[in-house]
Amino acid sequence: MEALEGGARSGAKRLPDARVRHYLDAEARLGEHYTRALELPMDDPAWDVYLVFGPAARWEKAPPAPAAWMHQLGAGPREKHLDAKKLAETLRGLLPAGKAPGGL
């Protein structure tokens, strides 16, 4: 568990913006949900997946569908494999004009 928490803290440093939320899901429940929701062809929970949610997304009984997503998995659609430039463009498109952090 300590290694997971350390990894989560390290990851949080990469996107130090008040609008970004970081969570630790040690039991992989969310990964299992999104493995099914994104129709990923794997038995293990999705773990190296980048999910982007718009400002209207609400986390209620079930997690919302992402506005966009990419992955770094061995399985999954090639067109969704992580492309940092495309991911940054997507993020910029969801933010109000002039509100993108310096790294985007």
C-alpha positions in Angstrom: 0.0 0.0 0.0 2.8 2.4 0.8 4.3 1.9 -2.7 0.9 2.7 -4.2 0.6 5.9 -2.1 4.1 7.0 -3.1 3.3 6.5 -6.7 0.1 8.5 -6.4 2.0 11.4 -4.7 4.6 11.3 -7.4 2.0 11.3 -10.2 0.2 14.2 -8.5 3.3 16.4 -8.8 3.1 16.1 -12.6 -0.2 18.0 -12.8 -0.1 20.5 -10.0 -3.3 22.3 -10.9 -6.2 22.9 -8.5 -8.7 21.6 -11.2 -7.0 18.3 -11.4 -8.0 15.6 -8.9 -5.8 12.6 -7.9 -7.2 9.5 -6.2 -5.7 6.3 -5.0 -7.8 3.2 -5.8 -5.8 0.5 -4.1 -8.6 -2.1 -4.7 -8.7 -1.3 -8.5 -12.5 -0.9 -8.5 -12.4 2.1 -10.8 -10.0 0.3 -13.1 -12.4 -2.7 -13.3 -15.3 -0.3 -14.1 -13.4 1.5 -16.9 -12.0 -1.8 -18.3 -15.6 -2.7 -19.0 -16.9 0.8 -19.9 -14.1 1.4 -22.4 -14.5 -2.2 -23.7 -10.8 -2.9 -23.2 -9.8 -6.5 -24.3 -8.1 -7.5 -21.0 -8.9 -9.4 -17.8 -6.9 -7.2 -15.5 -8.2 -3.7 -14.4 -7.2 -0.8 -16.6 -4.4 1.0 -14.8 -2.4 3.0 -17.3 -5.3 4.9 -18.8 -5.7 8.7 -19.1 -9.4 9.8 -18.7 -10.4 13.3 -19.4 -13.7 14.7 -18.1 -15.4 17.9 -19.0 -16.6 20.5 -16.5 -20.2 19.0 -16.6 -19.0 15.5 -15.5 -20.6 14.4 -12.2 -19.3 11.5 -10.1 -22.5 10.1 -8.7 -23.7 6.4 -8.4 -21.7 5.4 -11.4 -18.5 7.0 -12.7 -19.2 9.2 -15.7 -18.1 8.5 -19.3 -14.9 10.4 -20.1 -15.0 13.1 -22.8 -11.8 11.6 -24.1 -9.3 8.9 -23.1 -6.0 7.4 -24.1 -3.9 4.5 -22.8 -0.5 2.9 -22.5 -1.6 -0.7 -22.3 -0.4 -3.6 -24.3 -4.0 -4.3 -25.3 -6.6 -1.7 -26.5 -7.3 0.3 -29.5 -4.2 1.6 -31.3 -5.9 4.9 -32.1 -6.3 5.5 -28.4 -2.6 4.9 -27.5 -1.2 7.8 -25.6 -0.1 10.8 -27.8 0.9 13.6 -25.4 0.3 16.3 -28.0 -3.2 15.1 -28.8 -4.0 14.7 -25.1 -2.8 18.3 -24.4 -5.0 19.6 -27.4 -8.0 17.8 -26.0 -7.4 19.2 -22.5 -7.0 22.7 -23.9 -10.2 22.3 -25.8 -12.1 21.6 -22.6 -10.7 24.6 -20.7 -12.1 28.1 -20.9 -9.9 30.4 -23.1 -6.8 31.6 -21.3 -7.2 29.1 -18.4 -4.7 26.4 -19.5 -1.8 25.9 -17.1 1.7 26.5 -18.3 2.5 22.9 -19.3 -0.5 22.7 -21.7 
